Amino acid sequence: MMELLAQISEQLQKGEDETVLELTKKALAENLSPNDILNKGLIAGMTVVGEKFRDFEIFLPDVLLSAKAMTAAVDHLKPLLIQRDLPNIGKIVIGTVQGDLHDIGKNLVGIMLKGIGVEVIDLGKDVPPEKFVDTAVKEEAGLIGMSALLTTSTPMMKKVIEILHERGLNKSIKTIVGGAPLSAAYASDLGADDYASDAADAVERVTKILEEK
């Protein structure tokens, strides 16, 4: 059984979407639980992809292929996960901040969060500060996740946080930031509630924040 999950992880890392989907179907036929397939196969593989991308061992096209493979498998698992009462951990609004068009890291985090039961409102890229806050209020989301790849766009993160403080929302709506120019110290200077170093770290930290709310 574990060998099959390892195969799913390995093929996902290679971006073999059709093979990953077929292995997912095979795992279900052999009575592996959808949660195990998701966590020990798909997310395990995508975590490795995120780490390799962070360490420049693979590049954007590789990540996109793996993300495509994971999406196909998760779409197949989704009805079963819902039937088995996949917990609704909470809701997050995510986006790449204004002035930045890089979104692969943000997309990867979104896919992984959806896979564990987080409701993700993805605003895309080049998102104005007000839109983050307005959407979080409208959707009653307890967390805003912001990403940036350009150092010049990181001040937009601070602007979002300032708006939350100005509206008295900073206690009810938390913030988490991530991206290549950032560090834990920089995130603290921005006033963010938390910082994620990579996609796997983001999933862990987002889950912890939402479960505490």
Beta strands, then each sheet from edge to edge (+ up, - down):
strand 1: 90-96
strand 2: 118-122
strand 3: 143-147
strand 4: 174-178
strand 5: 194-196
sheet 1: 2+ 1+ 3+ 4+ 5+
end
